[in-house]
């Protein structure tokens, strides 16, 4: 999707439901969209918000028996034939500005144009906050303000995000809180052998916590060096054969490849092995998450965290900074997070390395809501909580 504003011709056209393939085969397209909205999806399996949109669409479909998924290109494009005329009176968007346009204002343009012909509800992700920097905070705050003004209903994934929406977007209207789901993957057999790494899940970009983890591990190595001395007398900073490494389970976010390489070089200078795996499919990511010696979600300025959910789904209990959001999630799912105070990451990592069992969930740990519960919450909200 280009992210450009929808042209006037698109406003005249009916959006094509993804069931058009059935209609092309000669079947009649009978799609009842009178009560539930279509759930707009994106073809970007490497983007967490796009993946979440597809998961919500599929689960609501399974729970309601209605075909609801609609690709964003079909919603935006002009139909290329007259064989099917499926209007879309209602649609739900999973919105983060980076997914919907090349700039915050362009993303808001798309949503406003869609709202001209379709009643929209939105789930907001990556809400504006001061860590965006003064310029981006203003630009993103204005864009998110336009999006919520165009929507008939607004969802966020946490009370923390509801507060951010008030604090930095200035929105005081009704907001539904529906947490990100966690569906725990059962572990068959014994726990796998750990790989010796402290791991961070998701895209690499400055502020995600990778640099803080590298610094903490370097501090532990320095303390160990001071305790046991320089064995060969060289005084050189170097990785030891059994050194704890740091790994990014994912790839660099677009535009941040050079910063990833810079951190690799800085880590090497500190004697810390560090690297990124690149994009991992779901099965490989699950395996690597279970093999990590220490799971960490060290983002200081998160609005809602898919990384935390991924760790929990893998049966791990990650180390997480003590923030307003993490305290909320620790209360929602007791026993699933280990919170550490400001400046306490190195101690938390050392404790986890000394007590590997502390990085795993208990068998009876509470991880709900899962996808089924979240899908039901959306369906109930669309039916009862939205003034269409």
C-alpha positions as CSV (number, residue, x, y, z in Angstrom):
1,X,0.0,0.0,0.0
2,X,1.4,3.4,-1.0
3,X,0.0,5.3,2.0
4,X,-1.2,8.1,-0.3
5,X,-4.5,9.7,0.0
6,X,-7.5,7.9,-1.5
7,X,-8.5,9.6,-4.8
8,X,-12.1,10.7,-5.5
9,X,-12.7,7.8,-7.7
10,X,-12.1,5.4,-4.8
11,X,-14.8,7.2,-2.8
12,X,-17.3,6.3,-5.5
13,X,-16.3,2.6,-5.6
14,X,-17.4,-0.3,-3.4
15,X,-14.5,-2.1,-1.7
16,X,-13.8,-5.7,-2.8
17,X,-14.2,-8.3,-0.2
18,X,-11.6,-11.1,-0.3
19,X,-14.4,-13.5,-1.1
20,X,-14.4,-12.1,-4.6
21,X,-12.4,-15.2,-5.7
22,X,-15.5,-17.2,-5.0
23,X,-17.7,-14.8,-7.0
24,X,-15.3,-15.1,-10.0
25,X,-16.0,-18.8,-9.9
26,X,-19.6,-18.1,-10.5
27,X,-20.9,-18.3,-6.9
28,X,-23.1,-15.5,-5.5
29,X,-21.3,-13.3,-3.1
30,X,-23.6,-12.9,-0.1
31,X,-21.7,-11.3,2.7
32,X,-23.6,-10.0,5.7
33,X,-21.7,-7.1,7.1
34,X,-24.7,-5.4,8.8
35,X,-23.5,-6.0,12.4
36,X,-19.8,-6.8,12.4
37,X,-17.1,-4.7,10.6
38,X,-14.7,-6.2,8.1
39,X,-11.2,-6.5,9.7
40,X,-8.6,-4.9,7.5
41,X,-5.4,-6.9,7.0
42,X,-2.0,-6.2,5.5
43,X,0.3,-8.5,3.5
44,X,3.4,-8.0,5.7
45,X,4.2,-11.1,7.7
46,X,7.3,-9.4,9.3
47,X,5.3,-6.6,10.9
48,X,3.8,-7.3,14.3
49,X,0.8,-5.1,13.9
50,X,0.0,-6.6,10.5
51,X,0.3,-10.1,11.9
52,X,-2.0,-9.2,14.8
53,X,-4.6,-7.8,12.4
54,X,-4.6,-11.2,10.6
55,X,-4.8,-13.1,13.8
56,X,-7.8,-11.1,15.0
57,X,-9.6,-11.4,11.7
58,X,-9.1,-15.2,11.6
59,X,-10.1,-15.7,15.2
60,X,-13.2,-13.5,15.0
61,X,-14.2,-15.4,11.8
62,X,-13.8,-18.7,13.6
63,X,-15.8,-17.5,16.6
64,X,-18.6,-15.9,14.6
65,X,-18.8,-18.0,11.4
66,X,-18.6,-14.8,9.3
67,X,-16.0,-14.0,6.7
68,X,-14.6,-10.7,7.8
69,X,-10.9,-10.4,6.6
70,X,-10.4,-7.7,4.0
71,X,-7.0,-6.9,2.5
72,X,-6.2,-3.2,2.7
73,X,-5.5,-3.1,-1.0
74,X,-9.0,-4.2,-1.7
75,X,-10.4,-1.6,0.6
76,X,-8.4,1.2,-1.1
77,X,-8.4,0.1,-4.8
78,X,-11.0,0.8,-7.4
79,X,-12.7,-2.5,-8.5
80,X,-11.3,-3.7,-11.8
81,X,-14.6,-5.2,-13.0
82,X,-18.3,-5.1,-12.3
83,X,-18.8,-8.7,-11.4
84,X,-19.0,-8.1,-7.6
85,X,-20.4,-5.1,-5.8
86,X,-19.7,-5.5,-2.1
87,X,-20.0,-2.4,-0.1
88,X,-18.2,-2.0,3.2
89,X,-20.3,-0.1,5.6
90,X,-18.1,-0.8,8.6
91,X,-14.4,-1.6,9.0
92,X,-11.9,-2.1,11.8
93,X,-8.3,-1.0,11.4
94,X,-5.2,-1.9,13.4
95,X,-3.4,1.4,13.2
96,X,0.2,2.4,13.7
97,X,1.4,5.4,11.5
98,X,4.4,3.5,10.2
99,X,2.1,0.8,8.7
100,X,-0.4,3.1,7.0
101,X,1.8,5.7,5.4
102,X,5.3,7.1,4.8
103,X,4.7,9.8,7.3
104,X,2.3,10.3,10.2
105,X,0.3,12.9,8.3
106,X,0.1,10.6,5.2
107,X,-1.2,7.8,7.4
108,X,-3.9,10.0,8.8
109,X,-4.8,11.1,5.3
110,X,-5.6,7.5,4.4
111,X,-7.7,6.9,7.5
112,X,-9.7,10.1,7.0
113,X,-10.4,9.3,3.3
114,X,-11.6,5.8,4.3
115,X,-13.9,7.3,6.9
116,X,-15.6,9.4,4.2
117,X,-17.4,6.2,3.0
118,X,-16.9,3.6,5.7
119,X,-17.7,3.7,9.4
120,X,-14.4,3.0,11.0
121,X,-13.2,1.7,14.4
122,X,-9.5,1.5,15.2
123,X,-7.1,-0.1,17.5
124,X,-4.1,2.2,18.1
125,X,-0.6,0.9,18.5
126,X,2.8,2.6,19.2
127,X,1.1,5.7,20.7
128,X,3.0,9.0,20.7
129,X,5.1,9.7,23.8
130,X,8.0,12.0,24.7
131,X,10.6,9.4,23.7
132,X,9.6,10.1,20.1
133,X,11.5,13.4,20.4
134,X,9.9,16.9,20.3
135,X,9.3,17.1,16.5
136,X,8.0,13.6,16.1
137,X,5.9,13.8,19.2
138,X,4.1,16.8,17.7
139,X,3.7,15.2,14.3
140,X,2.6,11.9,15.5
141,X,0.3,13.4,18.2
142,X,-1.5,15.4,15.5
143,X,-1.8,12.4,13.2
144,X,-3.3,10.2,15.9
145,X,-5.6,13.0,16.9
146,X,-7.0,13.0,13.3
147,X,-7.4,9.2,13.3
148,X,-9.4,9.1,16.5
149,X,-11.5,12.0,15.4
150,X,-12.4,10.1,12.2
151,X,-13.2,6.9,14.0
152,X,-16.5,5.8,15.5
153,X,-14.7,3.8,18.2
154,X,-11.2,3.5,19.6
155,X,-9.4,0.6,21.2
156,X,-6.0,0.5,22.9
157,X,-4.2,-2.4,24.4
158,X,-3.6,-1.2,27.9
159,X,-4.6,1.4,30.5
160,X,-1.1,2.8,30.0
161,X,-2.0,3.5,26.4
162,X,-5.3,5.0,27.4
163,X,-3.2,7.4,29.5
164,X,-0.8,8.1,26.7
165,X,-3.7,8.9,24.4
166,X,-5.0,11.5,26.9
167,X,-1.5,12.9,27.8
168,X,0.0,13.3,24.4
169,X,-2.9,13.2,21.9
170,X,-5.3,15.1,24.1
171,X,-8.2,12.7,23.4
172,X,-10.8,12.4,26.2
173,X,-13.5,10.4,24.4
174,X,-14.5,6.8,25.1
175,X,-11.7,4.3,24.8
176,X,-12.0,0.5,25.1
177,X,-9.1,-1.4,26.6
178,X,-8.5,-4.8,25.1
179,X,-5.2,-6.4,26.0
180,X,-2.8,-8.0,23.6
181,X,-3.5,-11.8,23.7
182,X,-1.2,-14.5,24.8
183,X,-1.7,-18.1,23.7
184,X,0.8,-20.3,25.5
185,X,2.5,-22.9,23.3
186,X,2.7,-26.2,25.2
187,X,6.2,-27.6,25.7
188,X,6.5,-31.2,24.8
189,X,9.3,-33.1,26.5
190,X,12.0,-31.5,28.6
191,X,13.2,-27.9,28.4
192,X,15.8,-27.5,25.6
193,X,19.5,-26.8,26.3
194,X,20.1,-23.1,26.6
195,X,22.4,-21.3,24.2
196,X,24.3,-19.0,26.6
197,X,22.7,-15.8,25.2
198,X,20.7,-13.0,26.7
199,X,18.0,-12.4,24.1
200,X,15.8,-9.6,23.0
201,X,12.9,-10.3,20.6
202,X,11.7,-8.1,17.8
203,X,13.0,-5.4,15.4
204,X,16.3,-3.7,16.3
205,X,16.1,0.1,16.6
206,X,17.6,2.6,19.1
207,X,15.7,2.6,22.3
208,X,14.5,-1.0,22.1
209,X,16.9,-2.0,24.8
210,X,19.7,-3.9,22.9
211,X,22.3,-1.3,23.9
212,X,21.3,-1.5,27.5
213,X,21.5,-5.3,27.5
214,X,25.0,-5.2,25.9
215,X,26.2,-2.7,28.5
216,X,24.8,-4.8,31.4
217,X,26.5,-8.0,30.1
218,X,29.7,-6.1,29.6
219,X,29.5,-4.9,33.2
220,X,29.1,-8.5,34.4
221,X,32.0,-9.6,32.3
222,X,34.2,-6.8,33.8
223,X,33.2,-7.7,37.3
224,X,34.1,-11.3,36.6
225,X,37.4,-10.2,35.1
226,X,38.2,-8.1,38.2
227,X,37.3,-11.1,40.4
228,X,39.4,-13.7,38.6
229,X,42.1,-11.5,37.1
230,X,43.6,-11.2,33.6
231,X,44.6,-14.8,33.0
232,X,47.1,-14.2,30.2
233,X,48.4,-10.8,31.4
234,X,47.6,-9.0,28.1
235,X,45.0,-6.7,29.6
236,X,43.1,-6.9,26.3
237,X,39.3,-6.7,26.1
238,X,38.2,-9.8,24.4
239,X,35.4,-12.4,24.4
240,X,36.1,-15.4,26.6
241,X,35.4,-18.9,25.4
242,X,32.4,-19.1,27.8
243,X,31.4,-15.4,27.6
244,X,27.7,-14.6,27.8
245,X,26.5,-13.2,24.5
246,X,23.6,-11.0,23.5
247,X,21.4,-11.8,20.5
248,X,18.6,-9.9,18.8
249,X,16.0,-12.4,17.7
250,X,14.9,-10.4,14.6
251,X,16.2,-8.0,12.1
252,X,17.0,-4.3,12.0
253,X,14.0,-2.0,11.5
254,X,14.1,-0.4,8.1
255,X,16.7,2.5,8.2
256,X,18.5,1.2,11.3
257,X,20.9,-1.3,9.7
258,X,23.9,1.0,10.2
259,X,23.0,1.4,13.9
260,X,22.8,-2.3,14.3
261,X,26.3,-2.7,12.9
262,X,27.6,0.1,15.1
263,X,26.3,-1.8,18.2
264,X,27.9,-5.0,17.0
265,X,31.2,-3.2,16.7
266,X,30.8,-1.5,20.1
267,X,29.9,-4.8,21.7
268,X,32.9,-6.5,20.3
269,X,35.1,-3.7,21.7
270,X,33.6,-4.5,25.1
271,X,34.2,-8.2,24.8
272,X,30.5,-9.0,24.3
273,X,29.5,-11.3,21.5
274,X,26.4,-9.7,19.8
275,X,24.5,-10.2,16.6
276,X,21.1,-10.3,15.1
277,X,19.4,-13.4,13.6
278,X,17.5,-11.6,10.9
279,X,13.8,-12.4,10.4
280,X,12.6,-15.6,12.0
281,X,9.4,-17.5,11.2
282,X,7.1,-18.4,14.0
283,X,8.4,-21.9,14.6
284,X,12.1,-20.8,14.6
285,X,11.4,-17.8,16.8
286,X,9.6,-20.1,19.3
287,X,12.6,-22.5,19.4
288,X,15.1,-19.7,19.8
289,X,13.0,-18.1,22.5
290,X,13.0,-21.3,24.5
291,X,16.8,-21.8,24.0
292,X,17.7,-18.3,25.2
293,X,19.5,-18.4,28.6
294,X,17.9,-15.1,29.7
295,X,14.8,-13.6,28.1
296,X,14.7,-9.8,28.2
297,X,12.2,-7.1,27.0
298,X,14.2,-4.0,27.9
299,X,12.3,-1.3,26.0
300,X,12.0,1.7,28.4
301,X,9.3,3.5,26.4
302,X,7.0,0.8,25.2
303,X,3.3,1.6,24.8
304,X,2.3,-2.1,24.5
305,X,4.6,-5.0,23.9
306,X,4.2,-7.9,21.5
307,X,7.7,-9.0,22.6
308,X,6.5,-9.6,26.1
309,X,3.6,-11.6,24.8
310,X,5.9,-13.7,22.6
311,X,8.2,-14.5,25.6
312,X,5.2,-15.5,27.7
313,X,3.7,-17.6,24.9
314,X,7.0,-19.5,24.7
315,X,6.7,-20.3,28.4
316,X,9.4,-17.8,29.5
317,X,9.4,-15.2,32.2
318,X,11.3,-12.3,30.8
319,X,13.2,-9.5,32.6
320,X,11.2,-6.3,32.1
321,X,11.9,-2.7,33.3
322,X,9.6,-1.6,36.1
323,X,7.3,0.9,34.3
324,X,3.7,1.9,34.3
325,X,3.0,-0.5,31.5
326,X,4.9,-3.5,32.9
327,X,3.3,-3.2,36.3
328,X,-0.1,-3.3,34.6
329,X,0.9,-6.4,32.6
330,X,2.3,-8.1,35.8
331,X,-1.0,-7.5,37.5
332,X,-3.0,-8.8,34.5
333,X,-0.8,-12.0,34.2
334,X,0.6,-12.7,37.7
335,X,3.9,-14.6,37.8
336,X,4.8,-14.0,34.2
337,X,7.3,-11.1,34.4
338,X,10.3,-10.3,36.5
339,X,10.5,-6.5,36.9
340,X,13.8,-4.8,37.6
341,X,14.3,-1.3,38.8
342,X,16.1,1.5,36.9
343,X,19.8,0.6,36.9
344,X,19.0,-3.0,37.9
345,X,19.3,-4.8,34.6
346,X,22.8,-6.3,35.2
347,X,21.8,-7.6,38.6
348,X,18.6,-9.1,37.1
349,X,20.6,-10.8,34.4
350,X,23.2,-12.2,36.9
351,X,20.3,-13.5,39.0
352,X,18.7,-15.2,36.0
353,X,22.0,-16.8,34.9
354,X,22.4,-18.2,38.4
355,X,18.8,-19.4,38.7
356,X,17.7,-20.5,35.2
357,X,14.4,-21.9,36.6
358,X,13.4,-18.3,37.4
359,X,13.2,-17.5,33.6
360,X,10.5,-20.1,33.0
361,X,6.8,-19.9,33.8
362,X,5.2,-22.2,36.3
363,X,2.9,-24.7,34.8
364,X,-0.1,-23.0,36.4
365,X,0.9,-19.4,35.5
366,X,-2.1,-17.3,34.4
367,X,-1.6,-16.1,30.8
368,X,-5.1,-15.2,29.7
369,X,-6.6,-13.5,27.8
370,X,-5.8,-15.5,24.7
371,X,-6.9,-14.9,21.2
372,X,-10.3,-16.4,21.7
373,X,-11.0,-14.1,24.6
374,X,-9.7,-11.1,22.8
375,X,-11.7,-11.9,19.7
376,X,-14.9,-12.3,21.8
377,X,-14.1,-8.9,23.5
378,X,-13.9,-7.2,20.0
379,X,-17.1,-8.9,18.8
380,X,-19.0,-7.8,21.9
381,X,-17.6,-4.2,21.7
382,X,-18.5,-3.9,18.0
383,X,-22.0,-5.1,18.8
384,X,-22.7,-3.2,22.0
385,X,-20.1,-0.6,22.6
386,X,-19.8,1.3,19.3
387,X,-22.2,4.0,18.1
388,X,-22.0,3.2,14.4
